[in-house]
Amino acid sequence: MDEKILKEIYQEHRKLGCVIITWDEWEEKVKKAYYVLVIRAKEIDRDNIPITYSELGTKIELNPISEWFQLKIGWICGACSEYEYYAGRPLISALVISKETNKPGMGFWALPGIPPNLRRDCRIGDSTPFPIDRNKERDEFWLEELKKIDSVWKSNLVNG
């Protein structure tokens, strides 16, 4: 992963309120998460490709029952997708889902690369539910993103 891009993403995250995770921890966990997601994208059949936030957290040594887990894993997954977005590839955190909903979390919908009509402002404390009329469109976008991830990473044209 390009260190300069990672630092830019981290600085942007800090401006947006990511103050619960230091640069050293953030960098380590983002690199580990990115590696896990890339391996998954390359080696797992698309129908089985998603991974839960808690499974990913365990794989990157971030305890799912620890304080701040949800916020930390959100920033980490977001950073992986932002990195891919800047490289012109699909949002790789589409692979990470909630075990309750089997879909990406709210933060996914605030990432760069999400179409404006599907975007959602996700600030700490914002619990506004998604508009019902956008859920079908979001599902369609997410499933297409999974297909793109599968296609891009299984094509062997990308070095991860």
N, C-alpha and C positions, 0 to 999 in steps of 0.2 A: 504494500500500500504506500502511496506517495505521502511522505511526511508533511510536506507543505500543505497539501489539500486537507489532511487530517487536522492540522493546526488551525486552518481557516474554519473548518466545520466546528471544531471545539470552541473557538472564539465566538462564533455566531451562537452556539448553544449557550455559552456563558451570558451573552447579551439577552437571550430569551429566558433566562432563569435557571439554567443548569448549574446550580451552586452546591449541590450535594455530592458531587463526584470530582475528584482532583484530576488534573491532566494525566498523571501517571496511571491512575486506575482506569480512567476513561480510555486512554490509548490502548492499554493492555486488553481490556475487555472488548473494545471495538475490533481490534485485530483478531482476537480469538473468535468472536461472534461471526465476523466476516468469513474467516476460514471455515467455520462450521457450516455456514449457509452456502458458501461456494461448493464445498464438498457435497452437500446435500443436493444442490442444483445439478451437479455433474453426474452424480451416481445413483440417485434415487428416482424411481418411476414417478412421473408427474402425479398420479393418483395418490401417492403416499408421501409426497414431498413436504407438505406443511409440518411444522414443528411447533409445539406450544411454547409460550413465553417461559414457563417454569422449566421445561426440558432444556431450552437453550441456556437459561440461567445456570442450571446445574452443569452443563457442558463447559461453560466459561468461568466456573467457580464463583458464581454469584448466587448466594443462598436465596431460594424463592420465598422463604419465610422470614427473611431479614427485613429490618426496617428499611424503608425507601426502595425496596426491590422494584415495585412497579414503575416508579419514576426513573430509576437507573436503567432498567431494561428498555424502557421507552426511548431514552436518550441514545442508548447503545444501538438499538435497532434502527432508529432514525438516522444515525450517523452512517450506518452501513448502506442504507438506501440513498442518502445524500451523496455518498462517495460514488455509487453506481450512476446516479443521475448525472453527476458532473462528467462521468466517463461515457455518457450517451447510452447507458444500458438500463434495463427495467429495474424497478424498485425492489431490490432483493428482500427487503423485510416483508414483502407480501407473503413470504414463506412462513412467517411467524404468526401464530393464531392464538386466540384465547381458547382455553379448554371448555369454557362455558358456552361460547357462541360458535366456535369453529370458524372464526373469521378474524381478520386483523383488528387490533384495538383502535380506539378513537384517534390516537396520534398518527396513525398511518395516513389518515385523510387530511392531515395538515402538511404533508411532505411536499417538497418541490416535485413537479412532475404529475401531480394530481390535477386533472382538468378543473378549471375554475368552478364549473357548475357542481362538482362533487367535493370541493374543498370544504374543510371545516376548521374553524379557529379553535385550537386546543390549548388553552391556558390552564395553569394549575387552578383547580377549583371549579372549572367549567364542567358542569354535569348536564348541560342541555342535551336532550336526546336528539338523535338524527331525525330530520324530517322524514316522515313515512314515505313520501313520494320519491325520495332519492335512494332508498334502500335497494331497489331492484337495479338501478343504474350503477350503484356502487358495487353490488355483487358482480355485475357483468364486467365492470372495469377490473376488479380484483382477479376474476377468473382469467381474463385476457392477459393480465400482468403475469400470472402464474404460467400461462402458455408461453409467453415471451421469455421468461426466465429459463424455462425448460429448453426452449429452442436455442437461445443464446449460449447457455453454458454447456449444453450437450453438443454444440457444433464444433467444439475444440478450437474455435477462432479466438477465444479469450484466454489470456494467461491470468490466473487468479492468485 
